[in-house]
Amino acid sequence: MPDGDRPRVLYAVEHAVARVTLDRAEKRNALDDITIADIKATLAIAADDPAVRVVLLDATGPDFCAGADLAQLDRIAAGAGPLENLEDADALGDLLVRMRRLPRPIVAAVQGNAIAGGAGLATACDLIVAADDAVFGYPEVHLGFVPAMVMALLRRTVGEKQAFELAALGDRFGAADAYRLGLVNRVVPAARLAAESVALARELAGRSATAVGLIKRLLYGMDGLSFEDAVARGAEVNVLARLTEDTRAGVRRFLDRKRATPASGEGE
């Protein structure tokens, strides 16, 4: 079936986990306008579904995502004008912002190559599980280009010095180095990637949905705040959390356990 005649992104929900799967293996799951729009649409469905607690972003085929579709690059090489280029950039930038603001946490399962925009897509997720043979890279500099929107995420994830090196040299690096840099949370054998990423997503789905949502909102909402303002923002979220039924029920369970075992210490 021609690429344009079928969905670029698959969507399924099981055990409170919405699985969003890039399905352009023949194109190495490259990003074009349609694919980016399809990812946005599926994330919006997940955000509106009360049964969904976690989003798992994965991909079919040997690669997670090889970056921009060749058709996108052809437009640049052909001398697309400022407005057309801005439209392309805004489409990807808007996706990254939506992922950051999504009230559900996003877990990425990365196999094979996650390069350029593909590395940016993974970086925008809240947690990354990588196969031990996965390869990451922000190689835009080799084309005289810049991983511009992704830089906002990269510098927050690995720090300024490391972000500059990754972007300015544009070298590719493996999963072990990605873990060392703090880009990846877990590295697993390639044969175990699907099972391990699903297990992590389901474990996260087993936590309080309101607490996890508040954690995500607070963590990213602290960007650019002074220490004092960040603590004040934390205090506001602390109050909000105390008013949720999840917190009240959790505290009641904790107190019931303590009263049933009075000799135990304080805390868990």
LINHU-V633516 format. One record per residue. N is the residue number from 1. PHI is phi in degrees with one decimal (999 if undefined). Layout:
BEGIN
n=<N N>
phi=<PHI PHI>
END
This chain:
BEGIN
n=<1 2 3 4 5 6 7 8 9 10 11 12 13 14 15 16 17 18 19 20 21 22 23 24 25 26 27 28 29 30 31 32 33 34 35 36 37 38 39 40 41 42 43 44 45 46 47 48 49 50 51 52 53 54 55 56 57 58 59 60 61 62 63 64 65 66 67 68 69 70 71 72 73 74 75 76 77 78 79 80 81 82 83 84 85 86 87 88 89 90 91 92 93 94 95 96 97 98 99 100 101 102 103 104 105 106 107 108 109 110 111 112 113 114 115 116 117 118 119 120 121 122 123 124 125 126 127 128 129 130 131 132 133 134 135 136 137 138 139 140 141 142 143 144 145 146 147 148 149 150 151 152 153 154 155 156 157 158 159 160 161 162 163 164 165 166 167 168 169 170 171 172 173 174 175 176 177 178 179 180 181 182 183 184 185 186 187 188 189 190 191 192 193 194 195 196 197 198 199 200 201 202 203 204 205 206 207 208 209 210 211 212 213 214 215 216 217 218 219 220 221 222 223 224 225 226 227 228 229 230 231 232 233 234 235 236 237 238 239 240 241 242 243 244 245 246 247 248 249 250 251 252 253 254 255 256 257 258 259 260 261 262 263 264 265 266 267 268>
phi=<999 -57.2 -55.8 -76.1 -98.0 -138.1 -61.8 -85.5 -132.4 -97.4 -141.8 -153.3 -123.7 -151.5 52.5 69.7 -110.9 -90.5 -95.9 -108.0 -117.5 -67.8 -129.8 -129.8 -55.4 -67.9 -110.1 57.6 55.8 -65.6 -95.1 -128.6 -56.8 -67.5 -62.9 -60.6 -64.1 -66.9 -62.8 -58.4 -64.3 -70.3 -64.6 -65.0 -62.9 -62.8 -64.7 -90.9 -93.5 -65.2 -79.8 -93.9 -112.2 -142.3 -108.5 -110.6 -100.4 -136.9 -152.3 -85.6 82.2 -75.1 -118.1 -70.0 -169.2 -89.7 102.2 -71.7 -63.9 -59.5 -63.3 -65.4 -68.6 -58.3 -64.9 -66.1 -63.3 -79.1 88.2 -56.7 -75.5 -56.4 -68.3 -66.3 -65.1 -65.1 -63.0 -61.2 -64.1 -63.7 -62.2 -70.3 -59.4 -63.9 -63.1 -61.4 -65.9 -62.5 -64.8 -65.1 -89.5 -55.9 -68.6 -97.3 -69.4 -117.2 -106.6 -98.1 -111.9 -111.2 -123.8 59.4 -90.2 -126.3 -120.7 53.7 -59.7 -67.6 -66.1 -63.9 -61.2 -66.5 -61.1 -73.4 -77.7 -79.7 -137.2 -128.3 -107.0 -118.1 -66.8 -66.6 -104.5 -69.4 -128.5 -113.2 178.2 -120.4 -90.8 -54.5 -59.5 -67.7 -101.7 72.7 -112.4 -134.5 -78.0 -68.9 -67.5 -64.8 -58.5 -61.3 -83.3 -62.5 -67.4 -79.8 -89.5 -116.7 93.4 -63.8 -63.2 -67.5 -61.5 -62.3 -62.3 -61.8 -80.6 -78.0 -88.7 69.8 -74.7 -86.1 -147.1 -86.1 -63.0 -62.9 -68.6 -61.9 -67.6 -61.2 -75.3 89.2 -77.6 -112.5 -85.8 -142.4 -115.0 -131.4 -56.5 -54.0 -67.5 -105.3 -57.4 -60.3 -65.0 -70.6 -70.4 -64.5 -61.9 -65.6 -61.9 -70.4 -62.6 -65.5 -65.4 -80.1 -83.7 -58.6 -63.5 -68.5 -65.4 -63.9 -62.7 -68.3 -61.3 -62.8 -64.4 -68.8 -57.4 -79.8 -72.5 -81.6 -55.3 83.2 -85.3 -69.6 -57.8 -63.1 -67.7 -65.9 -65.0 -64.5 -62.7 -61.9 -63.7 -63.7 -67.5 -58.2 -65.6 -59.5 -62.7 -63.8 -87.2 -83.1 -67.0 -58.8 -67.7 -60.6 -66.8 -64.8 -66.0 -61.7 -63.1 -62.1 -65.9 -62.7 -65.1 -65.4 -69.2 -76.9 -131.0 -63.2 -84.0 -74.3 -76.5 -76.4 84.5 -106.7>
END
